[in-house]
């Protein structure tokens, strides 16, 4: 009966020892962070990080090498982070410069290709400039320059349309005259009456951009997104202590089983002795 109890205790200890690594792995994975964007410039990474922190999402910046960065957020906050960045048009879309557009990648360029690239370059430059206005999230400029015949008596006028998506708390109506004047002065032959500006306010985000959500953790105020990490940090010492206890229990059971085995195998005129260190030995009388 005693032997069965010893075997049962040993089996329970082994089962606990097998499940312990899985428990530790679960605790470690629960606090993992995944990158939401890769290969960003330092300015883009800082803008994304600022947007997430203002929206109440805990994030961190990690260097990828060669002056490129990633922004990491908790797995549980990934959906909220993506929605927050989409609502704020982050990271900012890259605009090509005139130098990039007119880089010589072929020997001969037709006049039509040169003209199309020039118009596209002006659109990109104006879009990049308008995107720098406070409150503007996305800016697009579309220019139409008709190919007029120099010998024609009537010239077709140029036209432009401007699309601006802005933050809902910013009044962009006051900036419309300045925007129109900038576009008119950037395109030859364009008049103010041929410029159309369309404003679209962005949808308001659900989280408060000025306050990070907090909660109480054993009486202390901490960020809500940090509770998982704190639980993991508190659980690791207890998990290590449990592992040591299971190992200690297993070592005791092994010694008892060895003693019982040696007792069966020893002759009748022999006896089992245990020294000061706890080790067993077989002696004869």
C-alpha positions in Angstrom: 0.0 0.0 0.0 2.8 2.4 0.9 4.6 1.6 -2.3 1.5 2.4 -4.4 1.2 5.7 -2.6 4.8 6.5 -3.3 4.4 5.6 -7.0 1.2 7.8 -7.2 3.0 10.8 -5.6 5.9 10.3 -8.0 3.6 10.3 -11.0 1.8 13.4 -9.9 5.2 15.1 -9.5 6.2 14.1 -12.9 3.0 15.4 -14.4 3.3 18.7 -12.6 6.9 18.9 -13.9 5.8 18.3 -17.5 3.1 21.0 -17.4 5.3 23.6 -15.7 7.2 24.7 -18.9 3.9 25.1 -20.7 2.6 27.4 -17.9 5.8 29.5 -18.0 5.6 29.7 -21.8 2.0 30.9 -21.6 2.9 33.6 -19.1 5.7 34.8 -21.3 3.7 34.8 -24.5 0.8 36.7 -22.9 2.9 39.8 -22.6 4.5 39.7 -26.1 4.5 42.6 -28.5 4.4 42.4 -32.2 5.5 45.0 -34.8 2.7 47.0 -36.4 5.1 48.6 -39.0 8.6 47.7 -40.3 11.3 49.7 -42.0 10.2 53.2 -41.0 12.4 56.2 -40.9 13.1 57.7 -37.5 10.6 60.6 -38.2 7.9 58.2 -39.3 8.4 55.9 -36.3 8.3 58.9 -33.9 5.0 60.1 -35.5 3.5 56.7 -35.3 4.7 56.3 -31.7 3.3 59.7 -30.7 -0.1 58.9 -32.3 -0.4 55.6 -30.5 0.6 56.9 -27.1 -1.8 59.9 -27.4 -4.5 57.4 -28.3 -3.9 55.3 -25.1 -2.0 52.4 -26.8 1.3 51.5 -25.2 4.0 51.1 -27.9 7.7 51.1 -28.2 10.2 51.8 -31.0 12.9 49.3 -32.0 15.8 49.8 -34.4 15.9 47.4 -37.4 19.4 48.5 -38.5 20.6 50.9 -41.1 18.6 53.8 -39.5 15.2 52.0 -40.0 12.8 51.3 -37.2 9.8 49.2 -36.2 7.0 50.1 -33.9 5.7 47.4 -31.5 2.4 47.1 -29.7 0.8 44.5 -27.5 -1.1 41.7 -29.4 -4.3 42.6 -27.5 -4.1 46.2 -28.7 -3.3 45.4 -32.3 -6.8 46.1 -33.7 -7.1 49.3 -31.7 -3.6 50.5 -32.9 -4.4 49.8 -36.6 -7.7 51.7 -36.4 -6.0 54.6 -34.6 -3.3 54.9 -37.2 -5.7 54.6 -40.1 -7.9 57.4 -38.6 -4.8 59.6 -38.3 -3.3 58.7 -41.7 -0.1 57.3 -40.1 2.5 56.6 -41.3 2.5 59.5 -43.7 2.5 58.6 -47.4 5.8 59.2 -49.2 5.8 61.8 -52.0 8.2 61.6 -54.9 10.4 64.6 -55.6 11.2 66.1 -59.0 14.8 64.7 -58.8 13.4 61.2 -58.4 10.9 61.6 -61.3 13.5 63.0 -63.7 16.3 60.6 -62.9 17.8 59.5 -66.2 16.7 55.8 -66.5 16.6 55.8 -70.3 18.5 57.4 -73.1 15.7 59.2 -74.9 12.5 60.5 -73.3 9.6 61.7 -75.5 8.1 65.1 -74.9 4.8 63.5 -73.8 6.7 61.5 -71.1 8.5 64.6 -69.9 5.3 66.6 -69.7 3.4 63.8 -67.7 6.3 63.5 -65.3 6.4 67.3 -64.8 2.7 67.5 -64.0 3.0 64.5 -61.6 6.0 66.1 -60.0 4.1 69.3 -59.4 1.1 67.4 -57.9 3.5 65.5 -55.6 5.2 68.6 -54.4 2.0 70.5 -53.7 0.5 67.4 -51.9 3.6 67.2 -49.7 3.5 70.9 -48.9 -0.3 70.8 -48.0 0.3 67.8 -45.8 2.5 69.9 -43.5 -0.3 72.2 -42.6 -1.4 71.7 -39.0 -4.5 69.5 -38.8 -4.2 68.1 -42.3 -4.0 64.3 -42.4 -4.1 63.6 -46.2 -3.7 66.0 -49.1 -4.0 65.3 -52.8 -3.7 67.7 -55.7 -4.8 66.8 -59.3 -3.8 69.2 -62.1 -5.1 69.3 -65.7 -2.9 71.1 -68.2 -4.4 70.8 -71.7 -2.1 70.3 -74.6 -2.9 73.5 -76.4 -2.0 74.1 -80.0 0.2 77.2 -80.3 -1.6 78.2 -83.5 -5.1 77.8 -82.1 -7.1 81.0 -81.5 -8.7 79.7 -78.3 -6.6 78.3 -75.5 -8.1 75.7 -73.0 -7.5 76.9 -69.4 -5.7 74.8 -66.8 -7.6 73.4 -63.8 -6.9 71.8 -60.5 -8.7 70.0 -57.7 -7.5 69.6 -54.1 -8.6 66.9 -51.7 -7.9 67.4 -48.0 -8.7 65.1 -45.1 -8.3 66.8 -41.8 -8.8 66.3 -38.1 -12.4 66.9 -37.0 -11.3 69.3 -34.3 -9.6 71.7 -36.8 -11.5 74.3 -38.8 -10.0 74.1 -42.3 -12.4 76.6 -43.8 -10.2 79.5 -42.7 -7.2 78.0 -44.6 -9.0 77.5 -47.9 -8.0 81.0 -49.4 -4.4 80.3 -48.6 -4.5 76.8 -50.0 -6.1 78.1 -53.2 -3.6 80.9 -53.6 -0.7 78.4 -53.1 -2.0 76.1 -55.9 -2.7 79.0 -58.3 0.8 80.4 -57.9 2.4 76.9 -58.4 0.8 76.2 -61.8 1.3 78.3 -64.8 -1.9 79.7 -66.4 -4.1 78.6 -63.5 -6.7 81.1 -62.2 -8.5 81.0 -58.8 -11.9 80.2 -60.3 -10.5 77.0 -61.9 -9.4 75.5 -58.5 -11.8 73.3 -56.5 -11.0 72.4 -52.9 -12.9 69.6 -51.1 -12.6 69.2 -47.4 -13.4 65.9 -45.5 -13.2 65.7 -41.7 -11.8 62.4 -40.4 -13.9 60.2 -38.2 -13.4 60.9 -34.5 -11.5 58.1 -32.7 -13.1 56.4 -29.7 -10.2 56.8 -27.3 -9.3 60.1 -25.7 -6.1 61.4 -27.4 -5.0 63.3 -24.2 -5.3 60.5 -21.6 -3.8 57.1 -21.3 -6.3 54.6 -19.8 -5.3 53.6 -16.3 -6.4 51.0 -13.8 -5.5 49.9 -10.2 -3.1 47.1 -9.6 -3.0 46.1 -5.9 -3.9 49.6 -5.0 -1.4 51.3 -7.4 -2.4 53.3 -10.5 -0.8 51.8 -13.7 -1.5 51.9 -17.4 -4.2 49.4 -18.4 -1.9 47.9 -21.0 0.8 47.2 -18.4 -1.3 44.8 -16.2 -0.4 41.7 -18.2 3.3 42.5 -17.9 3.0 43.0 -14.2 1.2 39.7 -13.7 3.9 38.0 -15.6 6.6 39.6 -13.5 4.8 38.6 -10.3 4.2 35.0 -11.5 7.7 34.2 -12.6 9.2 33.9 -9.0 6.2 31.7 -7.9 6.7 29.5 -11.0 10.4 29.1 -10.2 9.6 28.3 -6.6 7.1 25.7 -7.7 9.6 24.1 -10.0 12.2 23.8 -7.2 9.6 22.3 -4.9 8.6 19.7 -7.5 12.2 18.8 -8.2 12.8 18.5 -4.4 9.8 16.2 -4.1 10.9 14.1 -7.0 14.4 13.7 -5.5 13.0 12.5 -2.2 10.8 9.9 -4.0 13.7 8.6 -6.1 15.8 8.1 -3.0 13.0 6.2 -1.3 12.5 4.0 -4.3 16.2 3.3 -4.5 16.2 2.3 -0.8 13.3 -0.1 -1.3 15.0 -1.6 -4.4 18.3 -2.2 -2.6 16.5 -3.7 0.4 14.9 -6.3 -1.9 18.2 -7.2 -3.6 20.4 -7.4 -0.5 21.1 -10.7 1.2 19.7 -11.5 4.6 23.0 -10.9 6.4 23.3 -7.4 4.9 21.8 -4.1 6.0 21.3 -0.7 4.4 23.0 2.2 6.0 22.5 5.9 5.4 25.4 8.3 5.9 25.3 11.9 7.0 25.0 13.2 3.4 21.8 11.2 2.9 23.3 8.6 0.6 22.5 4.8 1.0 25.0 2.0 1.1 24.8 -1.8 1.6 26.9 -3.3 4.4 27.2 -6.9 5.6 27.4 -8.0 9.2 
